[in-house]
Amino acid sequence: MQEALEPVTQVAQAALEQPRKARPDQITVEFGVDLAVEAGAVITKSRANCHLQVSVSWKNDDG
C-alpha cells in the first residue's frame, strides 16, 4: 500500500510548488485517493488515483 501511495505524495507536493511561488497567505490542498488492488494469494498489483483541489488566498491588508 505504501508503494501505491508514493505517487500521491509526489503529486500533492508538486501541487503546492507552483502556488507557493505566488506567495499566498494560505494554501489548502484537498485530495481524495482511490485505491485498486489485484490480489490472489499474494498482492500482485496495486494502483492509486488522486483527485486534487487547490485553493489559495491572500489577506486584504487595506483594513
mmCIF file of the C-alpha atoms, coordinates in Angstrom:
data_MODEL
# 
_entry.id   MODEL 
# 
loop_
_atom_site.group_PDB 
_atom_site.id 
_atom_site.type_symbol 
_atom_site.label_atom_id 
_atom_site.label_alt_id 
_atom_site.label_comp_id 
_atom_site.label_asym_id 
_atom_site.label_entity_id 
_atom_site.label_seq_id 
_atom_site.pdbx_PDB_ins_code 
_atom_site.Cartn_x 
_atom_site.Cartn_y 
_atom_site.Cartn_z 
_atom_site.occupancy 
_atom_site.B_iso_or_equiv 
_atom_site.pdbx_formal_charge 
_atom_site.auth_seq_id 
_atom_site.auth_comp_id 
_atom_site.auth_asym_id 
_atom_site.auth_atom_id 
_atom_site.pdbx_PDB_model_num 
ATOM 1  C CA . MET A 1 1  ? 0.000  0.000   0.000  1.00 0.00 ? 1  MET A CA 1 
ATOM 2  C CA . GLN A 1 2  ? 2.856  2.392   0.812  1.00 0.00 ? 2  GLN A CA 1 
ATOM 3  C CA . GLU A 1 3  ? 4.242  1.856   -2.692 1.00 0.00 ? 3  GLU A CA 1 
ATOM 4  C CA . ALA A 1 4  ? 0.864  2.658   -4.253 1.00 0.00 ? 4  ALA A CA 1 
ATOM 5  C CA . LEU A 1 5  ? 0.548  5.892   -2.229 1.00 0.00 ? 5  LEU A CA 1 
ATOM 6  C CA . GLU A 1 6  ? 4.043  7.216   -3.035 1.00 0.00 ? 6  GLU A CA 1 
ATOM 7  C CA . PRO A 1 7  ? 2.932  8.825   -6.332 1.00 0.00 ? 7  PRO A CA 1 
ATOM 8  C CA . VAL A 1 8  ? 0.044  10.504  -4.482 1.00 0.00 ? 8  VAL A CA 1 
ATOM 9  C CA . THR A 1 9  ? 2.518  12.117  -2.087 1.00 0.00 ? 9  THR A CA 1 
ATOM 10 C CA . GLN A 1 10 ? 4.608  13.325  -5.023 1.00 0.00 ? 10 GLN A CA 1 
ATOM 11 C CA . VAL A 1 11 ? 1.529  14.794  -6.742 1.00 0.00 ? 11 VAL A CA 1 
ATOM 12 C CA . ALA A 1 12 ? 0.488  16.634  -3.564 1.00 0.00 ? 12 ALA A CA 1 
ATOM 13 C CA . GLN A 1 13 ? 3.992  18.111  -3.204 1.00 0.00 ? 13 GLN A CA 1 
ATOM 14 C CA . ALA A 1 14 ? 4.005  19.203  -6.853 1.00 0.00 ? 14 ALA A CA 1 
ATOM 15 C CA . ALA A 1 15 ? 0.550  20.768  -6.419 1.00 0.00 ? 15 ALA A CA 1 
ATOM 16 C CA . LEU A 1 16 ? 1.987  23.006  -3.690 1.00 0.00 ? 16 LEU A CA 1 
ATOM 17 C CA . GLU A 1 17 ? 5.097  24.066  -5.622 1.00 0.00 ? 17 GLU A CA 1 
ATOM 18 C CA . GLN A 1 18 ? 3.516  26.435  -8.145 1.00 0.00 ? 18 GLN A CA 1 
ATOM 19 C CA . PRO A 1 19 ? 1.038  28.188  -5.794 1.00 0.00 ? 19 PRO A CA 1 
ATOM 20 C CA . ARG A 1 20 ? 3.875  28.847  -3.311 1.00 0.00 ? 20 ARG A CA 1 
ATOM 21 C CA . LYS A 1 21 ? 5.589  30.982  -5.968 1.00 0.00 ? 21 LYS A CA 1 
ATOM 22 C CA . ALA A 1 22 ? 2.631  33.415  -5.779 1.00 0.00 ? 22 ALA A CA 1 
ATOM 23 C CA . ARG A 1 23 ? 3.294  33.771  -2.006 1.00 0.00 ? 23 ARG A CA 1 
ATOM 24 C CA . PRO A 1 24 ? -0.306 33.469  -0.777 1.00 0.00 ? 24 PRO A CA 1 
ATOM 25 C CA . ASP A 1 25 ? -1.148 33.771  2.910  1.00 0.00 ? 25 ASP A CA 1 
ATOM 26 C CA . GLN A 1 26 ? -2.814 30.370  2.835  1.00 0.00 ? 26 GLN A CA 1 
ATOM 27 C CA . ILE A 1 27 ? -2.783 27.297  0.589  1.00 0.00 ? 27 ILE A CA 1 
ATOM 28 C CA . THR A 1 28 ? -5.257 24.460  1.009  1.00 0.00 ? 28 THR A CA 1 
ATOM 29 C CA . VAL A 1 29 ? -4.845 21.189  -0.855 1.00 0.00 ? 29 VAL A CA 1 
ATOM 30 C CA . GLU A 1 30 ? -7.663 18.675  -0.601 1.00 0.00 ? 30 GLU A CA 1 
ATOM 31 C CA . PHE A 1 31 ? -7.231 15.292  -2.178 1.00 0.00 ? 31 PHE A CA 1 
ATOM 32 C CA . GLY A 1 32 ? -9.064 12.030  -2.427 1.00 0.00 ? 32 GLY A CA 1 
ATOM 33 C CA . VAL A 1 33 ? -7.431 8.719   -3.188 1.00 0.00 ? 33 VAL A CA 1 
ATOM 34 C CA . ASP A 1 34 ? -8.953 5.732   -4.985 1.00 0.00 ? 34 ASP A CA 1 
ATOM 35 C CA . LEU A 1 35 ? -7.074 2.506   -4.386 1.00 0.00 ? 35 LEU A CA 1 
ATOM 36 C CA . ALA A 1 36 ? -7.327 -0.572  -6.581 1.00 0.00 ? 36 ALA A CA 1 
ATOM 37 C CA . VAL A 1 37 ? -5.623 -3.828  -5.701 1.00 0.00 ? 37 VAL A CA 1 
ATOM 38 C CA . GLU A 1 38 ? -5.456 -7.023  -7.708 1.00 0.00 ? 38 GLU A CA 1 
ATOM 39 C CA . ALA A 1 39 ? -4.870 -9.902  -5.367 1.00 0.00 ? 39 ALA A CA 1 
ATOM 40 C CA . GLY A 1 40 ? -4.563 -13.647 -5.339 1.00 0.00 ? 40 GLY A CA 1 
ATOM 41 C CA . ALA A 1 41 ? -2.600 -15.464 -2.684 1.00 0.00 ? 41 ALA A CA 1 
ATOM 42 C CA . VAL A 1 42 ? -0.198 -12.501 -2.801 1.00 0.00 ? 42 VAL A CA 1 
ATOM 43 C CA . ILE A 1 43 ? -0.940 -8.903  -3.746 1.00 0.00 ? 43 ILE A CA 1 
ATOM 44 C CA . THR A 1 44 ? 0.290  -8.739  -7.316 1.00 0.00 ? 44 THR A CA 1 
ATOM 45 C CA . LYS A 1 45 ? -0.565 -5.206  -8.368 1.00 0.00 ? 45 LYS A CA 1 
ATOM 46 C CA . SER A 1 46 ? -1.791 -2.006  -6.750 1.00 0.00 ? 46 SER A CA 1 
ATOM 47 C CA . ARG A 1 47 ? -2.748 1.364   -8.146 1.00 0.00 ? 47 ARG A CA 1 
ATOM 48 C CA . ALA A 1 48 ? -3.771 4.726   -6.680 1.00 0.00 ? 48 ALA A CA 1 
ATOM 49 C CA . ASN A 1 49 ? -5.608 7.561   -8.415 1.00 0.00 ? 49 ASN A CA 1 
ATOM 50 C CA . CYS A 1 50 ? -5.636 11.015  -6.862 1.00 0.00 ? 50 CYS A CA 1 
ATOM 51 C CA . HIS A 1 51 ? -8.111 13.891  -7.237 1.00 0.00 ? 51 HIS A CA 1 
ATOM 52 C CA . LEU A 1 52 ? -6.828 17.325  -6.165 1.00 0.00 ? 52 LEU A CA 1 
ATOM 53 C CA . GLN A 1 53 ? -8.458 20.634  -5.349 1.00 0.00 ? 53 GLN A CA 1 
ATOM 54 C CA . VAL A 1 54 ? -6.060 23.511  -4.644 1.00 0.00 ? 54 VAL A CA 1 
ATOM 55 C CA . SER A 1 55 ? -7.194 26.826  -3.108 1.00 0.00 ? 55 SER A CA 1 
ATOM 56 C CA . VAL A 1 56 ? -5.032 29.863  -2.416 1.00 0.00 ? 56 VAL A CA 1 
ATOM 57 C CA . SER A 1 57 ? -5.961 33.042  -0.531 1.00 0.00 ? 57 SER A CA 1 
ATOM 58 C CA . TRP A 1 58 ? -4.464 36.378  0.344  1.00 0.00 ? 58 TRP A CA 1 
ATOM 59 C CA . LYS A 1 59 ? -5.428 38.643  3.248  1.00 0.00 ? 59 LYS A CA 1 
ATOM 60 C CA . ASN A 1 60 ? -6.557 42.150  2.426  1.00 0.00 ? 60 ASN A CA 1 
ATOM 61 C CA . ASP A 1 61 ? -4.248 44.480  4.377  1.00 0.00 ? 61 ASP A CA 1 
ATOM 62 C CA . ASP A 1 62 ? -6.255 47.608  3.456  1.00 0.00 ? 62 ASP A CA 1 
ATOM 63 C CA . GLY A 1 63 ? -8.273 47.133  6.649  1.00 0.00 ? 63 GLY A CA 1 
# 
